[in-house]
Amino acid sequence: MELLQVKNLYKKYNAKVDYAIKDISLYGNSGEIIGLLGHNGAGKSTTIKSIVGMHPYEEGQISICNFDLKTQPIEAKKHFGYVSDEFDLFEKMTGLEYINFMADIYKVSEKDRKKQIDKFEKIFALGDALYREISSYSHGMKQKISIMGALIHNPKVFILDEPMTGLDPNIANQLKKFFIKHSKKGNLVLFSSHNLDIVESLCHRAYIINHGILLKEIDLEKFRKKGKSLEKYFLNITKKASKV
């Protein structure tokens, strides 16, 4: 079942400059983990911020769970959770206050939010930190509370921008295990990264973006079976594209 569809997406930040992304098309199915690969400045974050409605776009179409982002924005946004690379949190709130704030926005019942919080507590083990101000949290703790807030309404689509940056190995491993578990429940996980090893080991498919252009869609399961190196392939294809 297709949960995300992006068709012929164009975005520019200024009328006088070139497009930041040009003619980007991608899709995501139920049960998939998808990586968006590219060097810094390639257009990964622009693509993701357009998908989640943070950036208006000049041309193209985005639909989430069959709801068009432009014509049905509220319905589309009900079906995804988003974690920014910048952790836009209310730092004077405690972790629990923030989660409840997000639950109120998505109109999650008291019963359902308690189930979700209990579930995430078992995965991420925040403990007493839930009752402390977010301003006191480490980078990894802020990542965890961002994820809990983004998933409190149990969305079908989970979107993250550079989720592994700055995380210690233990937290990164917890997050990878969670991605796998979440996708196996029939959900879609889409994340941007420049970490080739994580994408190669974790994702079902990947899209390579370079200078705002989609270069390639890769079926990573077939790729692994053939014993190909994603790093070598990525470096070759981006190098060739940069010479054109």
C-alpha positions in Angstrom: 0.0 0.0 0.0 1.4 3.4 -1.0 1.6 5.8 1.9 3.6 8.6 0.4 3.8 9.9 -3.2 5.9 12.9 -4.4 5.5 13.8 -8.1 7.7 16.3 -10.1 8.5 18.5 -7.1 10.2 21.9 -7.7 11.2 24.3 -4.9 13.2 27.5 -5.0 13.9 30.0 -2.1 14.2 33.1 -4.2 12.7 34.1 -7.5 16.1 35.2 -8.7 18.0 32.0 -8.0 17.9 28.5 -9.4 15.7 25.7 -8.0 16.9 24.1 -4.8 15.3 20.9 -5.9 14.1 20.1 -9.5 11.6 17.4 -10.6 11.9 15.2 -7.6 9.6 12.1 -7.7 9.6 9.4 -5.0 7.2 7.1 -3.2 7.0 5.0 0.0 5.0 1.9 0.8 3.6 0.3 3.9 6.4 -1.7 5.7 9.3 0.2 4.1 12.3 2.1 5.5 13.6 4.5 2.9 16.8 6.6 2.9 17.3 9.9 1.2 21.0 10.2 0.4 23.1 13.1 -0.6 26.1 15.3 0.3 25.5 18.3 2.5 23.5 20.8 0.6 22.3 18.3 -2.0 18.6 19.1 -1.3 17.6 16.4 1.2 16.3 18.7 3.8 14.5 20.9 1.3 12.8 17.8 0.0 11.7 16.6 3.5 10.6 20.1 4.6 8.5 20.4 1.5 6.9 16.9 2.1 6.0 17.9 5.7 4.5 21.3 4.6 7.2 23.5 6.1 8.2 24.9 2.7 5.8 25.9 0.0 6.7 24.5 -3.4 6.4 26.0 -6.9 5.4 22.9 -8.8 4.5 19.2 -8.2 2.2 17.2 -6.0 2.6 15.5 -2.6 0.2 13.1 -1.1 0.3 11.3 2.2 -2.1 8.4 2.8 -3.9 9.6 -0.3 -4.5 13.1 1.1 -3.1 15.9 -1.1 -0.8 18.2 1.0 -1.9 21.4 -0.8 -5.7 20.8 -1.0 -6.1 18.7 2.2 -3.3 19.8 4.4 -4.9 19.1 7.8 -5.8 15.5 6.8 -2.4 14.9 5.3 -0.6 16.1 8.4 -2.7 13.9 10.7 -1.0 10.9 9.1 2.6 11.6 9.6 5.1 12.4 12.4 8.1 14.6 11.8 11.4 15.0 13.6 13.5 17.9 12.5 17.3 18.0 12.6 17.1 21.1 14.7 14.9 19.8 17.6 12.3 22.6 17.7 11.2 21.9 21.2 9.6 24.0 24.0 12.6 23.8 26.3 10.8 25.3 29.4 8.4 22.3 29.3 9.1 19.0 31.0 9.4 16.0 28.7 6.0 14.8 29.8 4.4 18.3 29.3 5.7 18.4 25.7 4.4 14.9 24.9 1.0 15.8 26.3 1.0 19.1 24.4 1.6 17.1 21.1 -1.1 14.6 22.1 -3.5 17.5 22.6 -2.7 18.9 19.1 -3.5 15.5 17.6 -6.5 14.9 19.9 -5.2 11.7 21.3 -7.3 10.4 24.2 -5.9 10.0 27.7 -6.1 6.2 27.4 -4.3 6.1 24.1 -1.6 8.6 25.1 -0.8 6.6 28.2 -0.4 3.5 26.1 2.0 5.3 23.8 4.0 6.8 26.6 4.4 3.5 28.3 5.4 1.8 25.1 8.1 4.5 24.3 9.3 4.4 27.9 10.1 0.7 27.5 12.0 1.4 24.3 13.9 4.6 25.2 14.0 4.4 29.1 13.7 8.1 29.8 12.8 7.4 33.5 12.8 10.5 35.7 13.9 12.7 32.8 10.3 12.8 31.7 9.7 15.1 34.6 12.6 17.4 34.0 12.8 20.5 31.8 13.8 19.8 28.2 16.5 22.5 28.5 18.4 20.1 30.8 18.4 17.3 28.2 21.4 16.0 26.2 21.3 15.9 22.4 20.3 12.2 22.6 17.5 12.9 25.1 16.1 15.7 23.0 16.1 13.2 20.0 14.1 10.7 22.1 11.5 13.2 23.3 11.1 14.6 19.8 10.4 11.1 18.5 7.9 10.4 21.3 6.1 13.7 20.5 6.1 13.0 16.8 4.6 9.5 17.2 2.2 10.0 20.0 -0.7 9.9 17.5 0.6 6.6 16.0 1.0 8.0 12.4 1.4 5.7 9.4 4.3 7.8 8.1 7.3 8.7 10.1 9.7 11.3 8.6 13.1 12.3 10.1 15.8 14.7 8.9 19.3 13.5 9.7 18.2 11.5 12.8 21.5 9.9 13.6 23.7 13.0 13.7 25.4 13.5 17.0 23.9 10.4 18.7 26.0 8.1 20.8 26.2 4.5 19.5 23.7 3.1 22.1 20.9 5.6 21.3 21.6 5.2 17.6 21.2 1.5 17.9 17.9 1.9 19.8 16.6 4.2 17.1 17.5 1.7 14.3 15.8 -1.1 16.2 12.7 1.1 16.5 12.7 1.9 12.8 12.6 -1.8 12.0 9.8 -2.5 14.5 7.8 0.5 13.4 8.0 -0.5 9.7 7.1 -4.1 10.4 3.7 -2.9 11.7 2.9 -1.7 8.2 4.2 1.8 8.6 6.6 3.9 6.5 9.9 5.4 7.8 11.6 8.0 5.6 14.8 9.6 6.7 17.5 11.7 5.2 21.2 10.9 5.8 24.7 11.3 4.6 25.7 8.2 6.5 25.9 5.5 3.8 26.5 2.6 6.2 23.3 3.2 8.2 21.2 3.5 5.0 22.8 0.4 3.4 22.2 -1.8 6.5 18.8 -0.5 7.4 16.8 0.6 4.4 14.7 -1.3 1.8 15.2 1.4 -0.8 17.2 4.7 -1.1 17.1 7.8 -3.3 20.2 9.6 -4.2 19.9 13.4 -4.6 22.7 15.6 -5.9 22.6 19.4 -6.5 18.8 19.3 -6.2 18.3 16.5 -8.8 17.2 12.9 -8.1 19.9 10.7 -9.6 18.8 7.3 -8.7 16.4 5.0 -6.9 18.1 1.9 -5.4 16.5 -1.3 -4.3 18.9 -2.0 -1.5 17.8 -5.6 -0.9 18.8 -6.5 -4.5 21.9 -4.3 -4.1 23.0 -6.3 -1.0 22.4 -9.7 -2.7 24.7 -8.7 -5.5 27.4 -7.8 -3.0 27.7 -4.2 -4.4 29.2 -1.4 -2.3 26.8 1.5 -1.7 29.6 3.8 -0.8 31.5 3.1 -4.1 28.3 3.4 -6.1 27.3 6.7 -4.4 30.7 8.3 -4.9 30.9 7.3 -8.5 27.4 8.4 -9.5 27.6 11.8 -7.7 31.1 12.5 -9.1 29.9 11.8 -12.6 26.8 14.0 -12.1 28.9 16.9 -10.8 31.0 16.9 -13.9 28.0 17.3 -16.2 
